[in-house]
Amino acid sequence: MNYDRAASNYERFVVKQRFETPALELAQVIIRYTDADRENVCIDLGTGTGIVITQISKLNPNFKIYGLDSSSEMLQVARSKGIDNIIKISLPSIPFPANTFDVVSASFVFSHVREIQDLLKNIKTVLKPSGFLVFTTWGEGQTAYNSIWSDTVKSYLSDDYLNEITKTNIPSETFFEEPENVVELMQENGFLLVEHYVRQFSKHLSLSEYLDCRYSLLTGSIMENILSENLWQSFKADTKYSFSKVVGDSITYVGNVNFFVFKIAGDE
Ligand SMILES: C[S@@+](CC[C@H](N)C(=O)[O-])C[C@H]1O[C@@H](n2cnc3c(N)ncnc32)[C@H](O)[C@@H]1O
C-alpha cells in the first residue's frame, strides 16, 4: 500500500477507528513483560504514525523506544506528534547492533513484509537473549460487511487487478490471520511461543465515519488514486448507497486481533 499518500487520512480515520485500541493493549502487554524498575529499550517495527510508541510512553515514560518505517510521510506524522528516535528504512533491515533490545514490537506489520524469514533472523540478532517479540495481526472474520464493499469495488476494478494489488501490498494477510501458521513459522525460525490470545474489538460508528476509514485503506486509496474525480465521486456515492440499504446510517465495526508474545528458543 502506498502509505506515503495515505498518511494523513490514515492518522485521521484509520488509526482512530482500528489501530488505537489494539495499540494500547499491545503496549499493556509489553509493560507486563518488562521490568518497570529499570530502563527498557524497545523498537517498534513499521511504526507508522507512532501509535504504539505513544501508548508505551504514556504507560511508562522511562522506556527508550525507537521506531522504524519505510514511509516518510507516516514518519512525518509521527514527528509532528513529538516522537523522536525514528528511522526511515525498509524491513527486513534493522540497523542496530546485536543484543540491543529488551522488546521488539510490530503492530499489524508482518503481513506487509515479503522477506519475513530475513526479518525474523534480524529480529533474533537485535533482541537481547532475555528479550521478547510482541506483535499483533488481524484475526479471521474481521467484518461482516466486506462483501458489500468488495461487490461495489468489483464494479469498478477487475478481480484480477484487485487480487494483484492486494498481493503486492499485503502479501501475507490471510497467512498471519491463522495463529497455527504464525506459531509454526516462528518455531521454524528459532522462536518459542510465550503467549497468544485473540481479542475482539468493536466500535459503533456513523456510516460516513466507517466509509471515511474504508476510503483510506488499501482498495479505497488505490481507487482514489486511479479513478478520475467523477468516477471517484460516483464510487463513493455507490458505496454509500449499497451500505445504507443494508445498515442504515450507522454500523458496528468488529475486528478480531491476534496478540502474540515470543522469545528466542533456547534462552528459556
Ligand atoms: C498497517 S500499518 C501499521 C502502522 C502502525 N504499526 C500502527 O499500528 O498504526 C503498516 C505499516 O508498516 C509499514 N511498512 C510496510 N512495509 C514495510 C517495510 N518493508 N519496512 C518498513 N515499514 C513497512 C507501513 O509504512 C505502515 O506504516
PDBQT file of the ligand as one rigid body, heavy atoms in Angstrom, charges set to zero:
ROOT
HETATM    1  C1  LIG A 301      -0.975  -1.348   8.892  1.00  0.00    +0.000 C 
HETATM    2  S1  LIG A 301       0.248  -0.136   9.076  1.00  0.00    +0.000 S 
HETATM    3  C2  LIG A 301       0.525  -0.219  10.841  1.00  0.00    +0.000 C 
HETATM    4  C3  LIG A 301       1.174   1.026  11.390  1.00  0.00    +0.000 C 
HETATM    5  C4  LIG A 301       1.366   1.025  12.912  1.00  0.00    +0.000 C 
HETATM    6  N1  LIG A 301       2.181  -0.082  13.350  1.00  0.00    +0.000 N 
HETATM    7  C5  LIG A 301       0.017   1.047  13.615  1.00  0.00    +0.000 C 
HETATM    8  O1  LIG A 301      -0.315   0.072  14.304  1.00  0.00    +0.000 OA
HETATM    9  O2  LIG A 301      -0.698   2.046  13.449  1.00  0.00    +0.000 OA
HETATM   10  C6  LIG A 301       1.684  -0.897   8.421  1.00  0.00    +0.000 C 
HETATM   11  C7  LIG A 301       2.933  -0.025   8.495  1.00  0.00    +0.000 C 
HETATM   12  O3  LIG A 301       4.059  -0.812   8.088  1.00  0.00    +0.000 OA
HETATM   13  C8  LIG A 301       4.881  -0.021   7.249  1.00  0.00    +0.000 C 
HETATM   14  N2  LIG A 301       5.604  -0.937   6.382  1.00  0.00    +0.000 N 
HETATM   15  C9  LIG A 301       5.074  -1.766   5.454  1.00  0.00    +0.000 A 
HETATM   16  N3  LIG A 301       6.073  -2.463   4.866  1.00  0.00    +0.000 NA
HETATM   17  C10 LIG A 301       7.236  -2.060   5.447  1.00  0.00    +0.000 A 
HETATM   18  C11 LIG A 301       8.608  -2.404   5.264  1.00  0.00    +0.000 A 
HETATM   19  N4  LIG A 301       9.001  -3.337   4.378  1.00  0.00    +0.000 N 
HETATM   20  N5  LIG A 301       9.531  -1.773   6.022  1.00  0.00    +0.000 NA
HETATM   21  C12 LIG A 301       9.175  -0.841   6.941  1.00  0.00    +0.000 A 
HETATM   22  N6  LIG A 301       7.902  -0.476   7.149  1.00  0.00    +0.000 NA
HETATM   23  C13 LIG A 301       6.936  -1.078   6.405  1.00  0.00    +0.000 A 
HETATM   24  C14 LIG A 301       3.922   0.893   6.511  1.00  0.00    +0.000 C 
HETATM   25  O4  LIG A 301       4.576   2.047   6.003  1.00  0.00    +0.000 OA
HETATM   26  C15 LIG A 301       2.911   1.206   7.613  1.00  0.00    +0.000 C 
HETATM   27  O5  LIG A 301       3.283   2.338   8.353  1.00  0.00    +0.000 OA
ENDROOT
TORSDOF 0
